[in-house]
Amino acid sequence: MALVVDNIEKQPIKQATMTLTLSGGGETTPCTMSYDYEPKGGPLAFVFGPMLDRQMKKAFQGFMDNPESAAQAAN
C-alpha cells in the first residue's frame, strides 16, 4: 500500500509518500514501512530534516505498535 500526501498545511512538509508492505508470516504479519518527503523551508530544510525524521519515525512507530488505537483517534 502506498499513501501519497501532497497538501499538508500544519506540518513543515510539502509532500510525502509512505509505503507499507505486509508479508504473510504465519501467526504474525511482518510489516515494512518506508517514507520519503520534501520539507518546506528552502535552505532551512537541511536543518529541519533530521528533526522531522525523528518525529515521523516516532509517530509511525506509535501507529504500528497499536494500529487500532491510532485508527480510532483519527476518527
PyMOL Python script that loads the backbone (N, CA, C, O; Angstrom):
from pymol import cmd

cmd.read_pdbstr("""\
ATOM      1  N   MET A   1       0.852  -1.164   0.000  1.00  0.00           N
ATOM      2  CA  MET A   1       0.000   0.000   0.000  1.00  0.00           C
ATOM      3  C   MET A   1       0.899   1.228   0.000  1.00  0.00           C
ATOM      4  O   MET A   1       1.868   1.301   0.756  1.00  0.00           O
ATOM      5  N   ALA A   2       0.578   2.164  -0.831  1.00  0.00           N
ATOM      6  CA  ALA A   2       1.321   3.426  -0.858  1.00  0.00           C
ATOM      7  C   ALA A   2       0.354   4.564  -0.584  1.00  0.00           C
ATOM      8  O   ALA A   2      -0.760   4.590  -1.108  1.00  0.00           O
ATOM      9  N   LEU A   3       0.783   5.489   0.229  1.00  0.00           N
ATOM     10  CA  LEU A   3      -0.005   6.662   0.585  1.00  0.00           C
ATOM     11  C   LEU A   3       0.779   7.888   0.159  1.00  0.00           C
ATOM     12  O   LEU A   3       1.923   8.074   0.574  1.00  0.00           O
ATOM     13  N   VAL A   4       0.168   8.725  -0.668  1.00  0.00           N
ATOM     14  CA  VAL A   4       0.822   9.945  -1.141  1.00  0.00           C
ATOM     15  C   VAL A   4       0.020  11.132  -0.627  1.00  0.00           C
ATOM     16  O   VAL A   4      -1.191  11.214  -0.831  1.00  0.00           O
ATOM     17  N   VAL A   5       0.708  12.047   0.040  1.00  0.00           N
ATOM     18  CA  VAL A   5       0.075  13.251   0.564  1.00  0.00           C
ATOM     19  C   VAL A   5       0.735  14.441  -0.116  1.00  0.00           C
ATOM     20  O   VAL A   5       1.952  14.609  -0.047  1.00  0.00           O
ATOM     21  N   ASP A   6      -0.071  15.259  -0.769  1.00  0.00           N
ATOM     22  CA  ASP A   6       0.506  16.397  -1.487  1.00  0.00           C
ATOM     23  C   ASP A   6       0.002  17.748  -0.994  1.00  0.00           C
ATOM     24  O   ASP A   6       0.301  18.778  -1.599  1.00  0.00           O
ATOM     25  N   ASN A   7      -0.758  17.755   0.098  1.00  0.00           N
ATOM     26  CA  ASN A   7      -1.227  19.017   0.662  1.00  0.00           C
ATOM     27  C   ASN A   7      -1.215  18.897   2.183  1.00  0.00           C
ATOM     28  O   ASN A   7      -2.163  18.388   2.780  1.00  0.00           O
ATOM     29  N   ILE A   8      -0.155  19.359   2.791  1.00  0.00           N
ATOM     30  CA  ILE A   8      -0.005  19.278   4.239  1.00  0.00           C
ATOM     31  C   ILE A   8       0.106  20.702   4.766  1.00  0.00           C
ATOM     32  O   ILE A   8       1.101  21.384   4.517  1.00  0.00           O
ATOM     33  N   GLU A   9      -0.902  21.147   5.486  1.00  0.00           N
ATOM     34  CA  GLU A   9      -0.936  22.535   5.912  1.00  0.00           C
ATOM     35  C   GLU A   9      -0.280  22.787   7.264  1.00  0.00           C
ATOM     36  O   GLU A   9       0.342  23.831   7.455  1.00  0.00           O
ATOM     37  N   LYS A  10      -0.404  21.854   8.206  1.00  0.00           N
ATOM     38  CA  LYS A  10       0.054  22.117   9.567  1.00  0.00           C
ATOM     39  C   LYS A  10       1.420  21.534   9.881  1.00  0.00           C
ATOM     40  O   LYS A  10       1.859  21.591  11.030  1.00  0.00           O
ATOM     41  N   GLN A  11       2.097  20.980   8.899  1.00  0.00           N
ATOM     42  CA  GLN A  11       3.428  20.410   9.102  1.00  0.00           C
ATOM     43  C   GLN A  11       4.404  21.084   8.152  1.00  0.00           C
ATOM     44  O   GLN A  11       3.998  21.595   7.109  1.00  0.00           O
ATOM     45  N   PRO A  12       5.680  21.091   8.499  1.00  0.00           N
ATOM     46  CA  PRO A  12       6.671  21.705   7.609  1.00  0.00           C
ATOM     47  C   PRO A  12       7.099  20.766   6.483  1.00  0.00           C
ATOM     48  O   PRO A  12       8.289  20.581   6.228  1.00  0.00           O
ATOM     49  N   ILE A  13       6.097  20.171   5.808  1.00  0.00           N
ATOM     50  CA  ILE A  13       6.358  19.217   4.736  1.00  0.00           C
ATOM     51  C   ILE A  13       5.528  19.615   3.522  1.00  0.00           C
ATOM     52  O   ILE A  13       4.333  19.882   3.645  1.00  0.00           O
ATOM     53  N   LYS A  14       6.164  19.655   2.337  1.00  0.00           N
ATOM     54  CA  LYS A  14       5.441  19.967   1.107  1.00  0.00           C
ATOM     55  C   LYS A  14       4.633  18.770   0.630  1.00  0.00           C
ATOM     56  O   LYS A  14       3.449  18.891   0.316  1.00  0.00           O
ATOM     57  N   GLN A  15       5.284  17.615   0.578  1.00  0.00           N
ATOM     58  CA  GLN A  15       4.619  16.400   0.141  1.00  0.00           C
ATOM     59  C   GLN A  15       5.317  15.203   0.767  1.00  0.00           C
ATOM     60  O   GLN A  15       6.471  15.285   1.187  1.00  0.00           O
ATOM     61  N   ALA A  16       4.596  14.094   0.821  1.00  0.00           N
ATOM     62  CA  ALA A  16       5.171  12.900   1.441  1.00  0.00           C
ATOM     63  C   ALA A  16       4.594  11.655   0.789  1.00  0.00           C
ATOM     64  O   ALA A  16       3.461  11.655   0.308  1.00  0.00           O
ATOM     65  N   THR A  17       5.390  10.595   0.782  1.00  0.00           N
ATOM     66  CA  THR A  17       4.960   9.284   0.300  1.00  0.00           C
ATOM     67  C   THR A  17       5.367   8.255   1.332  1.00  0.00           C
ATOM     68  O   THR A  17       6.526   8.203   1.744  1.00  0.00           O
ATOM     69  N   MET A  18       4.406   7.429   1.753  1.00  0.00           N
ATOM     70  CA  MET A  18       4.691   6.351   2.683  1.00  0.00           C
ATOM     71  C   MET A  18       4.281   5.051   2.018  1.00  0.00           C
ATOM     72  O   MET A  18       3.195   4.953   1.448  1.00  0.00           O
ATOM     73  N   THR A  19       5.150   4.056   2.091  1.00  0.00           N
ATOM     74  CA  THR A  19       4.847   2.736   1.544  1.00  0.00           C
ATOM     75  C   THR A  19       4.841   1.742   2.688  1.00  0.00           C
ATOM     76  O   THR A  19       5.790   1.672   3.469  1.00  0.00           O
ATOM     77  N   LEU A  20       3.775   0.982   2.783  1.00  0.00           N
ATOM     78  CA  LEU A  20       3.603  -0.013   3.831  1.00  0.00           C
ATOM     79  C   LEU A  20       3.460  -1.367   3.148  1.00  0.00           C
ATOM     80  O   LEU A  20       2.577  -1.559   2.312  1.00  0.00           O
ATOM     81  N   THR A  21       4.339  -2.308   3.511  1.00  0.00           N
ATOM     82  CA  THR A  21       4.321  -3.639   2.918  1.00  0.00           C
ATOM     83  C   THR A  21       4.073  -4.670   4.010  1.00  0.00           C
ATOM     84  O   THR A  21       4.829  -4.756   4.977  1.00  0.00           O
ATOM     85  N   LEU A  22       3.010  -5.451   3.848  1.00  0.00           N
ATOM     86  CA  LEU A  22       2.679  -6.510   4.795  1.00  0.00           C
ATOM     87  C   LEU A  22       3.025  -7.844   4.151  1.00  0.00           C
ATOM     88  O   LEU A  22       2.759  -8.054   2.967  1.00  0.00           O
ATOM     89  N   SER A  23       3.622  -8.748   4.931  1.00  0.00           N
ATOM     90  CA  SER A  23       4.006 -10.060   4.441  1.00  0.00           C
ATOM     91  C   SER A  23       3.352 -11.124   5.304  1.00  0.00           C
ATOM     92  O   SER A  23       3.238 -10.969   6.520  1.00  0.00           O
ATOM     93  N   GLY A  24       2.920 -12.212   4.663  1.00  0.00           N
ATOM     94  CA  GLY A  24       2.353 -13.322   5.428  1.00  0.00           C
ATOM     95  C   GLY A  24       3.456 -13.976   6.250  1.00  0.00           C
ATOM     96  O   GLY A  24       4.540 -14.245   5.734  1.00  0.00           O
ATOM     97  N   GLY A  25       3.190 -14.227   7.498  1.00  0.00           N
ATOM     98  CA  GLY A  25       4.219 -14.803   8.346  1.00  0.00           C
ATOM     99  C   GLY A  25       3.684 -15.799   9.359  1.00  0.00           C
ATOM    100  O   GLY A  25       4.239 -15.919  10.451  1.00  0.00           O
ATOM    101  N   GLY A  26       2.627 -16.511   9.026  1.00  0.00           N
ATOM    102  CA  GLY A  26       2.089 -17.458   9.995  1.00  0.00           C
ATOM    103  C   GLY A  26       1.238 -16.762  11.033  1.00  0.00           C
ATOM    104  O   GLY A  26       0.211 -16.165  10.708  1.00  0.00           O
ATOM    105  N   GLU A  27       1.663 -16.838  12.288  1.00  0.00           N
ATOM    106  CA  GLU A  27       0.885 -16.235  13.375  1.00  0.00           C
ATOM    107  C   GLU A  27       1.050 -14.722  13.449  1.00  0.00           C
ATOM    108  O   GLU A  27       0.249 -14.041  14.090  1.00  0.00           O
ATOM    109  N   THR A  28       2.066 -14.200  12.810  1.00  0.00           N
ATOM    110  CA  THR A  28       2.298 -12.753  12.809  1.00  0.00           C
ATOM    111  C   THR A  28       2.338 -12.244  11.370  1.00  0.00           C
ATOM    112  O   THR A  28       2.473 -13.026  10.429  1.00  0.00           O
ATOM    113  N   THR A  29       2.223 -10.962  11.215  1.00  0.00           N
ATOM    114  CA  THR A  29       2.309 -10.332   9.903  1.00  0.00           C
ATOM    115  C   THR A  29       3.428  -9.304   9.924  1.00  0.00           C
ATOM    116  O   THR A  29       3.238  -8.189  10.410  1.00  0.00           O
ATOM    117  N   PRO A  30       4.599  -9.670   9.399  1.00  0.00           N
ATOM    118  CA  PRO A  30       5.694  -8.689   9.346  1.00  0.00           C
ATOM    119  C   PRO A  30       5.304  -7.488   8.482  1.00  0.00           C
ATOM    120  O   PRO A  30       4.635  -7.632   7.459  1.00  0.00           O
ATOM    121  N   CYS A  31       5.727  -6.329   8.906  1.00  0.00           N
ATOM    122  CA  CYS A  31       5.389  -5.082   8.225  1.00  0.00           C
ATOM    123  C   CYS A  31       6.665  -4.274   7.993  1.00  0.00           C
ATOM    124  O   CYS A  31       7.481  -4.097   8.898  1.00  0.00           O
ATOM    125  N   THR A  32       6.816  -3.796   6.778  1.00  0.00           N
ATOM    126  CA  THR A  32       7.936  -2.922   6.448  1.00  0.00           C
ATOM    127  C   THR A  32       7.365  -1.587   6.003  1.00  0.00           C
ATOM    128  O   THR A  32       6.457  -1.544   5.172  1.00  0.00           O
ATOM    129  N   MET A  33       7.887  -0.498   6.548  1.00  0.00           N
ATOM    130  CA  MET A  33       7.417   0.820   6.204  1.00  0.00           C
ATOM    131  C   MET A  33       8.592   1.670   5.730  1.00  0.00           C
ATOM    132  O   MET A  33       9.672   1.650   6.321  1.00  0.00           O
ATOM    133  N   SER A  34       8.362   2.408   4.665  1.00  0.00           N
ATOM    134  CA  SER A  34       9.371   3.374   4.224  1.00  0.00           C
ATOM    135  C   SER A  34       8.638   4.673   3.892  1.00  0.00           C
ATOM    136  O   SER A  34       7.454   4.667   3.554  1.00  0.00           O
ATOM    137  N   TYR A  35       9.355   5.767   3.994  1.00  0.00           N
ATOM    138  CA  TYR A  35       8.744   7.046   3.669  1.00  0.00           C
ATOM    139  C   TYR A  35       9.768   7.975   3.039  1.00  0.00           C
ATOM    140  O   TYR A  35      10.974   7.862   3.262  1.00  0.00           O
ATOM    141  N   ASP A  36       9.250   8.882   2.258  1.00  0.00           N
ATOM    142  CA  ASP A  36      10.068   9.894   1.611  1.00  0.00           C
ATOM    143  C   ASP A  36       9.246  11.174   1.642  1.00  0.00           C
ATOM    144  O   ASP A  36       8.033  11.137   1.433  1.00  0.00           O
ATOM    145  N   TYR A  37       9.882  12.285   1.897  1.00  0.00           N
ATOM    146  CA  TYR A  37       9.148  13.542   1.970  1.00  0.00           C
ATOM    147  C   TYR A  37      10.024  14.691   1.501  1.00  0.00           C
ATOM    148  O   TYR A  37      11.251  14.598   1.458  1.00  0.00           O
ATOM    149  N   GLU A  38       9.347  15.780   1.151  1.00  0.00           N
ATOM    150  CA  GLU A  38      10.028  17.009   0.764  1.00  0.00           C
ATOM    151  C   GLU A  38       9.661  18.081   1.784  1.00  0.00           C
ATOM    152  O   GLU A  38       8.509  18.514   1.838  1.00  0.00           O
ATOM    153  N   PRO A  39      10.633  18.518   2.598  1.00  0.00           N
ATOM    154  CA  PRO A  39      10.318  19.524   3.618  1.00  0.00           C
ATOM    155  C   PRO A  39      10.126  20.914   3.012  1.00  0.00           C
ATOM    156  O   PRO A  39      10.691  21.243   1.969  1.00  0.00           O
ATOM    157  N   LYS A  40       9.318  21.714   3.693  1.00  0.00           N
ATOM    158  CA  LYS A  40       9.188  23.125   3.342  1.00  0.00           C
ATOM    159  C   LYS A  40      10.373  23.867   3.946  1.00  0.00           C
ATOM    160  O   LYS A  40      11.043  23.341   4.835  1.00  0.00           O
ATOM    161  N   GLY A  41      10.634  25.060   3.483  1.00  0.00           N
ATOM    162  CA  GLY A  41      11.610  25.900   4.154  1.00  0.00           C
ATOM    163  C   GLY A  41      12.874  26.189   3.389  1.00  0.00           C
ATOM    164  O   GLY A  41      13.768  26.844   3.923  1.00  0.00           O
ATOM    165  N   GLY A  42      12.989  25.727   2.156  1.00  0.00           N
ATOM    166  CA  GLY A  42      14.186  26.024   1.374  1.00  0.00           C
ATOM    167  C   GLY A  42      15.456  25.606   2.089  1.00  0.00           C
ATOM    168  O   GLY A  42      15.589  24.442   2.468  1.00  0.00           O
ATOM    169  N   PRO A  43      16.399  26.532   2.284  1.00  0.00           N
ATOM    170  CA  PRO A  43      17.675  26.183   2.930  1.00  0.00           C
ATOM    171  C   PRO A  43      17.513  25.679   4.373  1.00  0.00           C
ATOM    172  O   PRO A  43      18.336  24.899   4.852  1.00  0.00           O
ATOM    173  N   LEU A  44      16.461  26.119   5.059  1.00  0.00           N
ATOM    174  CA  LEU A  44      16.242  25.651   6.421  1.00  0.00           C
ATOM    175  C   LEU A  44      15.828  24.187   6.470  1.00  0.00           C
ATOM    176  O   LEU A  44      15.899  23.559   7.527  1.00  0.00           O
ATOM    177  N   ALA A  45      15.400  23.639   5.346  1.00  0.00           N
ATOM    178  CA  ALA A  45      15.001  22.232   5.304  1.00  0.00           C
ATOM    179  C   ALA A  45      16.177  21.334   5.699  1.00  0.00           C
ATOM    180  O   ALA A  45      15.978  20.260   6.266  1.00  0.00           O
ATOM    181  N   PHE A  46      17.375  21.767   5.404  1.00  0.00           N
ATOM    182  CA  PHE A  46      18.570  20.999   5.781  1.00  0.00           C
ATOM    183  C   PHE A  46      18.644  20.842   7.303  1.00  0.00           C
ATOM    184  O   PHE A  46      19.064  19.802   7.810  1.00  0.00           O
ATOM    185  N   VAL A  47      18.239  21.869   8.007  1.00  0.00           N
ATOM    186  CA  VAL A  47      18.256  21.850   9.469  1.00  0.00           C
ATOM    187  C   VAL A  47      17.081  21.036  10.010  1.00  0.00           C
ATOM    188  O   VAL A  47      17.235  20.272  10.963  1.00  0.00           O
ATOM    189  N   PHE A  48      15.907  21.202   9.396  1.00  0.00           N
ATOM    190  CA  PHE A  48      14.700  20.551   9.888  1.00  0.00           C
ATOM    191  C   PHE A  48      14.622  19.066   9.539  1.00  0.00           C
ATOM    192  O   PHE A  48      13.917  18.311  10.209  1.00  0.00           O
ATOM    193  N   GLY A  49      15.337  18.641   8.502  1.00  0.00           N
ATOM    194  CA  GLY A  49      15.264  17.254   8.041  1.00  0.00           C
ATOM    195  C   GLY A  49      15.479  16.219   9.133  1.00  0.00           C
ATOM    196  O   GLY A  49      14.615  15.361   9.315  1.00  0.00           O
ATOM    197  N   PRO A  50      16.586  16.253   9.871  1.00  0.00           N
ATOM    198  CA  PRO A  50      16.808  15.250  10.922  1.00  0.00           C
ATOM    199  C   PRO A  50      15.737  15.289  12.023  1.00  0.00           C
ATOM    200  O   PRO A  50      15.367  14.248  12.566  1.00  0.00           O
ATOM    201  N   MET A  51      15.248  16.473  12.347  1.00  0.00           N
ATOM    202  CA  MET A  51      14.209  16.601  13.362  1.00  0.00           C
ATOM    203  C   MET A  51      12.904  15.957  12.852  1.00  0.00           C
ATOM    204  O   MET A  51      12.228  15.249  13.598  1.00  0.00           O
ATOM    205  N   LEU A  52      12.562  16.205  11.596  1.00  0.00           N
ATOM    206  CA  LEU A  52      11.370  15.603  11.016  1.00  0.00           C
ATOM    207  C   LEU A  52      11.492  14.082  10.958  1.00  0.00           C
ATOM    208  O   LEU A  52      10.521  13.368  11.206  1.00  0.00           O
ATOM    209  N   ASP A  53      12.676  13.593  10.634  1.00  0.00           N
ATOM    210  CA  ASP A  53      12.888  12.142  10.601  1.00  0.00           C
ATOM    211  C   ASP A  53      12.561  11.513  11.950  1.00  0.00           C
ATOM    212  O   ASP A  53      11.873  10.494  12.012  1.00  0.00           O
ATOM    213  N   ARG A  54      13.045  12.111  13.015  1.00  0.00           N
ATOM    214  CA  ARG A  54      12.782  11.579  14.356  1.00  0.00           C
ATOM    215  C   ARG A  54      11.289  11.620  14.684  1.00  0.00           C
ATOM    216  O   ARG A  54      10.740  10.656  15.217  1.00  0.00           O
ATOM    217  N   GLN A  55      10.639  12.734  14.365  1.00  0.00           N
ATOM    218  CA  GLN A  55       9.212  12.873  14.664  1.00  0.00           C
ATOM    219  C   GLN A  55       8.379  11.874  13.867  1.00  0.00           C
ATOM    220  O   GLN A  55       7.462  11.256  14.408  1.00  0.00           O
ATOM    221  N   MET A  56       8.696  11.717  12.586  1.00  0.00           N
ATOM    222  CA  MET A  56       7.941  10.798  11.748  1.00  0.00           C
ATOM    223  C   MET A  56       8.151   9.357  12.199  1.00  0.00           C
ATOM    224  O   MET A  56       7.203   8.573  12.240  1.00  0.00           O
ATOM    225  N   LYS A  57       9.383   9.009  12.535  1.00  0.00           N
ATOM    226  CA  LYS A  57       9.656   7.654  13.000  1.00  0.00           C
ATOM    227  C   LYS A  57       8.876   7.357  14.284  1.00  0.00           C
ATOM    228  O   LYS A  57       8.309   6.275  14.437  1.00  0.00           O
ATOM    229  N   LYS A  58       8.853   8.313  15.195  1.00  0.00           N
ATOM    230  CA  LYS A  58       8.131   8.137  16.459  1.00  0.00           C
ATOM    231  C   LYS A  58       6.625   7.990  16.204  1.00  0.00           C
ATOM    232  O   LYS A  58       5.978   7.125  16.795  1.00  0.00           O
ATOM    233  N   ALA A  59       6.074   8.824  15.336  1.00  0.00           N
ATOM    234  CA  ALA A  59       4.639   8.766  15.033  1.00  0.00           C
ATOM    235  C   ALA A  59       4.274   7.447  14.362  1.00  0.00           C
ATOM    236  O   ALA A  59       3.280   6.819  14.729  1.00  0.00           O
ATOM    237  N   PHE A  60       5.066   7.023  13.386  1.00  0.00           N
ATOM    238  CA  PHE A  60       4.762   5.781  12.683  1.00  0.00           C
ATOM    239  C   PHE A  60       4.946   4.577  13.594  1.00  0.00           C
ATOM    240  O   PHE A  60       4.186   3.612  13.507  1.00  0.00           O
ATOM    241  N   GLN A  61       5.937   4.623  14.460  1.00  0.00           N
ATOM    242  CA  GLN A  61       6.148   3.515  15.388  1.00  0.00           C
ATOM    243  C   GLN A  61       4.958   3.405  16.345  1.00  0.00           C
ATOM    244  O   GLN A  61       4.511   2.304  16.666  1.00  0.00           O
ATOM    245  N   GLY A  62       4.452   4.553  16.795  1.00  0.00           N
ATOM    246  CA  GLY A  62       3.271   4.547  17.651  1.00  0.00           C
ATOM    247  C   GLY A  62       2.079   3.935  16.944  1.00  0.00           C
ATOM    248  O   GLY A  62       1.304   3.197  17.553  1.00  0.00           O
ATOM    249  N   PHE A  63       1.926   4.234  15.670  1.00  0.00           N
ATOM    250  CA  PHE A  63       0.841   3.650  14.886  1.00  0.00           C
ATOM    251  C   PHE A  63       1.024   2.140  14.762  1.00  0.00           C
ATOM    252  O   PHE A  63       0.069   1.382  14.930  1.00  0.00           O
ATOM    253  N   MET A  64       2.233   1.708  14.471  1.00  0.00           N
ATOM    254  CA  MET A  64       2.486   0.280  14.281  1.00  0.00           C
ATOM    255  C   MET A  64       2.354  -0.494  15.594  1.00  0.00           C
ATOM    256  O   MET A  64       1.958  -1.659  15.589  1.00  0.00           O
ATOM    257  N   ASP A  65       2.680   0.141  16.702  1.00  0.00           N
ATOM    258  CA  ASP A  65       2.555  -0.527  17.995  1.00  0.00           C
ATOM    259  C   ASP A  65       1.099  -0.774  18.369  1.00  0.00           C
ATOM    260  O   ASP A  65       0.787  -1.765  19.028  1.00  0.00           O
ATOM    261  N   ASN A  66       0.201   0.127  17.950  1.00  0.00           N
ATOM    262  CA  ASN A  66      -1.200  -0.007  18.312  1.00  0.00           C
ATOM    263  C   ASN A  66      -2.076   0.587  17.208  1.00  0.00           C
ATOM    264  O   ASN A  66      -2.636   1.668  17.388  1.00  0.00           O
ATOM    265  N   PRO A  67      -2.207  -0.107  16.058  1.00  0.00           N
ATOM    266  CA  PRO A  67      -2.959   0.467  14.935  1.00  0.00           C
ATOM    267  C   PRO A  67      -4.443   0.697  15.233  1.00  0.00           C
ATOM    268  O   PRO A  67      -5.033   1.639  14.703  1.00  0.00           O
ATOM    269  N   GLU A  68      -5.050  -0.138  16.064  1.00  0.00           N
ATOM    270  CA  GLU A  68      -6.471   0.034  16.377  1.00  0.00           C
ATOM    271  C   GLU A  68      -6.709   1.359  17.110  1.00  0.00           C
ATOM    272  O   GLU A  68      -7.638   2.099  16.789  1.00  0.00           O
ATOM    273  N   SER A  69      -5.863   1.640  18.087  1.00  0.00           N
ATOM    274  CA  SER A  69      -5.987   2.886  18.838  1.00  0.00           C
ATOM    275  C   SER A  69      -5.741   4.085  17.935  1.00  0.00           C
ATOM    276  O   SER A  69      -6.446   5.090  18.025  1.00  0.00           O
ATOM    277  N   ALA A  70      -4.737   3.981  17.061  1.00  0.00           N
ATOM    278  CA  ALA A  70      -4.413   5.086  16.149  1.00  0.00           C
ATOM    279  C   ALA A  70      -5.567   5.337  15.184  1.00  0.00           C
ATOM    280  O   ALA A  70      -5.876   6.489  14.877  1.00  0.00           O
ATOM    281  N   ALA A  71      -6.205   4.280  14.704  1.00  0.00           N
ATOM    282  CA  ALA A  71      -7.332   4.430  13.781  1.00  0.00           C
ATOM    283  C   ALA A  71      -8.531   5.081  14.479  1.00  0.00           C
ATOM    284  O   ALA A  71      -9.221   5.912  13.890  1.00  0.00           O
ATOM    285  N   GLN A  72      -8.771   4.700  15.725  1.00  0.00           N
ATOM    286  CA  GLN A  72      -9.875   5.296  16.483  1.00  0.00           C
ATOM    287  C   GLN A  72      -9.623   6.775  16.767  1.00  0.00           C
ATOM    288  O   GLN A  72     -10.553   7.581  16.746  1.00  0.00           O
ATOM    289  N   ALA A  73      -8.374   7.127  17.031  1.00  0.00           N
ATOM    290  CA  ALA A  73      -8.032   8.516  17.324  1.00  0.00           C
ATOM    291  C   ALA A  73      -8.197   9.396  16.088  1.00  0.00           C
ATOM    292  O   ALA A  73      -8.445  10.595  16.213  1.00  0.00           O
ATOM    293  N   ALA A  74      -8.064   8.819  14.906  1.00  0.00           N
ATOM    294  CA  ALA A  74      -8.177   9.574  13.664  1.00  0.00           C
ATOM    295  C   ALA A  74      -9.624   9.920  13.348  1.00  0.00           C
ATOM    296  O   ALA A  74      -9.877  10.821  12.548  1.00  0.00           O
ATOM    297  N   ASN A  75     -10.568   9.232  13.952  1.00  0.00           N
ATOM    298  CA  ASN A  75     -11.992   9.491  13.667  1.00  0.00           C
ATOM    299  C   ASN A  75     -12.551  10.593  14.476  1.00  0.00           C
ATOM    300  O   ASN A  75     -13.730  10.919  14.344  1.00  0.00           O
TER     301      ASN A  75
END
""", "prot")
cmd.dss("prot")
cmd.show_as("cartoon", "prot")
cmd.util.cbc("prot")
cmd.orient("prot")
